[in-house]
Amino acid sequence: MKVLVTGVAGFIGSFVADALLSCGDEVIGLDSLNDYYNPQLKKDRLKFLEKKDGFKFYQVDLAEYNEVEKVFKENKIDKVLNLAAQAGVRYSLKNPLAYQRSNLQGFVNLLEMVRNFEVPDLVFASSSSVYGNQEKVPFSETDNVDRPISLYAATKKSNELMAYTYHHLYGINCTGLRFFTVYGPWGRPDMAYFSFSKKILSGETIQVFNQGKLRRDFTYIDDIVAGVLKTLDQPFEYEIINLGNNQPVELMHFIEVLEKELGTEAKKEMLGMQPGDVYQTYADISKAKKLLDWQPTTSIEQGLKKFVEWYKMYYHISQ
């Protein structure tokens, strides 16, 4: 099949595109290559994809309607996988308009393309952030998610609503995947495990929020890719599905594992809760098991070991 992957130079997008190409599918990749973090990392991810047969890349901003339309006119697309978004909870407090442009305007543009060019299937990234600070765990797709505590979360909930509307009106198959703290090699530098590694190795102090009493359902990239591929292979009329590790890890344990793999103890500044942050994420994955026959298999110890190996290789660190 010919799959349009938006955000193809991003962390998850590059891994999924690589997996699709390895399966013999064709990938039309879109990415704006913006500078939210160092674009060189995005370009290096692209280098691997461009070596493979069946890959075509467009540097396109989803918010630019005419540019996106040109891509659809030039390619007969079977499925759309939308992974493009302005990510990050804390950054949404600093630059809210970036989220409006990418996550709302860009998503509407994509929905219009799927409708106008009669693409039958859309899979899109949502986020565990939509659950907010609810106390009930694990988080289930049936939980009320009408109280997001960051603009990022609000835009992701909006994506789910807009997708349902287009499914209802135009019969488009739409599946939203709520990702839970995805990590691994080639990851995003703004994520804690990435920035912590840099600071620990350089002797800088890391900031530990809420005195380390945060819990995250860290989910390894290979497990996420497996779930995305299964979703693309069996489209649903409209579904929202959690993809998480189902085993929350306390922040202090996470730091201990990272210290062990890096071989260096972190200097820590213990701080309070940050605006927009949630205390915990914990995925109920019973729906993913039932509908996708999906089960994560990577522990935090295994995943961080692989990340640190890649990190030292990529940044030429010998210690």
Stockholm file with secondary structure:
# STOCKHOLM 1.0

chainA/1-319         MKVLVTGVAGFIGSFVADALLSCGDEVIGLDSLNDYYNPQLKKDRLKFLEKKDGFKFYQVDLAEYNEVEKVFKENKIDKVLNLAAQAGVRYSLKNPLAYQRSNLQGFVNLLEMVRNFEVPDLVFASSSSVYGNQEKVPFSETDNVDRPISLYAATKKSNELMAYTYHHLYGINCTGLRFFTVYGPWGRPDMAYFSFSKKILSGETIQVFNQGKLRRDFTYIDDIVAGVLKTLDQPFEYEIINLGNNQPVELMHFIEVLEKELGTEAKKEMLGMQPGDVYQTYADISKAKKLLDWQPTTSIEQGLKKFVEWYKMYYHISQ
#=GR chainA/1-319 SS CEEEEETTTSHHHHHHHHHHHHTTCEEEEEECCCSSSCHHHHHHHHHHHHTSTTEEEEECCTTCHHHHHHHHHHSCCSEEEECCCCCCSTHHHHCHHHHIIIIIIHHHHHHHHHHHTTCCEEEEEEEGGGGTTCCSSSBCTTSCCCCCSSHHHHHHHHHHHHHHHHHHHHCCEEEEEEECCEECTTCCTTSHHHHHHHHHHHTCEEEEGGGGCCEECCEEHHHHHHHHHHHHHSCCSEEEEEECCSCCEEHHHHHHHHHHHHTSCCEEEECCCCTTCCSBCCBCCHHHHHHHCCCCCCCHHHHHHHHHHHHHHHTTCCC
#=GC SS_cons         CEEEEETTTSHHHHHHHHHHHHTTCEEEEEECCCSSSCHHHHHHHHHHHHTSTTEEEEECCTTCHHHHHHHHHHSCCSEEEECCCCCCSTHHHHCHHHHIIIIIIHHHHHHHHHHHTTCCEEEEEEEGGGGTTCCSSSBCTTSCCCCCSSHHHHHHHHHHHHHHHHHHHHCCEEEEEEECCEECTTCCTTSHHHHHHHHHHHTCEEEEGGGGCCEECCEEHHHHHHHHHHHHHSCCSEEEEEECCSCCEEHHHHHHHHHHHHTSCCEEEECCCCTTCCSBCCBCCHHHHHHHCCCCCCCHHHHHHHHHHHHHHHTTCCC
//
